[in-house]
Amino acid sequence: MFFSLSISFSYSQTGWQPVTSFGSNPGNLQMFSYVPTGIPANAPLVVVLHGCTETAASFEGDSGWDTLSNHNKFYVIHAQQQSANNSLTCFNWFQATDYSRNQGEVYSIKQMMNYMKNHYSIDSSMVFVTGLSAGACMTAAMLGAYPEVFNAGAIMAGAPYKSATDEISADDVMYGYVTKTPEAWGDSVRDENPTYNGSFPRVAIFQGTSDITVSPVNAKQLMYQWTNVHRADTVPDSTNNAFYGNNKIQLKQFHDSTGNTVVETYMISTMSHGISVYPGTCFQQGGTTDTYSWNESFYSSFWAAEFFGIINNPYSITGPITVVYEQAGVVFSVPNHSGSTYQWIFPAGVNIISGQGTNQVTVTWGNKSGFVTVNETESGSCVVGPIELYVTATVNTGGINENSENELITVFANQADNTVNVKSFLSNYNASVYDISGRLLQKVTNLSKNAVINLPYNIQPGIYILKLSTADKTFSRKFIKM
C-alpha cells in the first residue's frame, strides 16, 4: 500500500522532472517531463528534441516550450541525447538502427510517450513533436516511423526522413546535396509502414534562408516529402510574404484535396542556423537569444503551437455562427481594452458597415461561409490573435450552405479505364482538367449531376486539378493519376 501511494504522488508532481525508468530504452536516451500546474484531464502532449551540442534544458531555455505549457496547459517531454551515443550529443537521425520503427532512439522516444500516456491523462489525438537541427531531423523520423501517433509536427532547420544512412551521407544532406522527387521522398515514409492506411500528421517547416549548417534546400525537400505523403501537390495554395507585417517571414500553405492545410513552410530571411524567437511578455512573444536562437520578431515555438492547435486564446469572438446570404446588420465583438486597435478580416463578399479598428464591427454578409478573424494590437504594440469564429452562410433558413455544397461533390480517379468519376448535385456545369502548373488539359461542357470524364490518353501519372464551374460558382478538387 505504501509503495502504491508513493508512485501515485510522484506522478502528480508538477514542473521539470527527470524520469529514469520509462522502458527498455534501446536508444540509451535521457527523459525529462514537464507538467504545468492546473492542467486539466485529457490534455495535449508535445515532444521536444534539442539540437547538437545542446541539452534538453538549454534548448528549453531558448525555445520556451515549458512557458507555453504553463499558459496553454499541455504536457511536455524533453528527450536528451548522451555523449556516449554521439560525441556532439546529436540525435542519430541518420542511422537506420535509430530511425526505424521500434528500434533505437525513435523507440526510446516512443517509450517516453507511452510512459506519459500510462501515468497522466493525455488526449491521444493531440500528440505533437518538434525539434531543432538534429532534433528536427529526428522529428521527421518520429513522424515517419509512427504516423499513427502524431497529429502534427514542427521541423526547425531539419531534413527529410531517411535522407541519410550514415555520417558521410548526413553531411551531404546538411549541405543540400541530396534532392529527390516528391514521390521518392513520400515513398521513404510510406515504405516504413507499408500496411498503414490511416491519416498522416500535418507538418510545419521553419528554416532560415542564411543557414549554412543545414542548407535551406532541405526545407523544400521536406515540403516535397510531406505534401506527397498527403497526396497534395507542391504548388502553394496561399503565400504570405510579410507574415503579421514582418517582411522577414514568408509563409506558404499547402492544402490536400479537401482543402485542409497539411503542410506549412516558414522561411525566415537572412536568419542563420537555429530557431527564431521574439523575447518579451506579449501574447505572441517568448524565447531567449542564444547560440542557436535568433531574435527575428517571430516566435517560432508559438506559431508551431498555433499550428498544432493548442494555443488558448485569452478571449473569443461573440457573434452569430449562422447567417443568411446578404444578411445586414450582423454584429461581432470582442472585449474592449483601452488603447487597443482591432483588425477584422472576413470572407470575400462581406461588407464592413462600421467598427473596423474597434472591438465591435457591423457587417452585411455575402454568400460565402468562412472565418471571422480579429487581431488586437495593444497600446504597447503587443499583438493578440488570430482569434477566429467560423460562420456558416445559408441561402435561407432551410437552404444548403456552401460547406454542405462542398461535401456533396466528390471526385474519384478510376485508374483502370483512365477516367474521373464525379458525384455532384449540380444540374448544369462544365468540367476542366488542369495540371499542377495550371495548364488546361481538357474541358467538357454541359454536364449534369453524376458524370464520367474521359482523361486524355497520354496523361502522365501525377496530381491534377478538376474544376467544376456553374454560372456563379466554381468548385475545385485535386485527384491523383497513378
Protein Blocks (a to p, Z undefined) as FASTA:
>chain_A
ZZmmmmmmmmmpgcjdddfbgbjolnopacdddddehiaehiacddddddehiafklmmm
mnommmmmmmnopadddddddfklomnlpacfkbmklmgghiajllmmmmmmmmmmmmmc
cdfklccdddehjlmmmmmmmmmmmmmlpmbdcdehiadehkbfbfklmmmmmnopaccd
fklmmmmmmmmmmmbcbdcddddddddfkbckbgfklmmmmmmmmmmmnopafbdfbdcf
bgghiakbccdddddfkopafbdcdddehiacdddddedjbfkbgcjddfkbccehiafk
lmmmmmnopaccfbdceddfbdcehiahiacdddddehiacdddddehiacfbhphiabd
cddddfbdcddddddddfkopacddddddddddfblmbccfklmmmmpccdddfknopac
dddfbfbdcdddddfkopafbdcehiahjadddddfklccdddddddddfkbccdddddd
ZZ
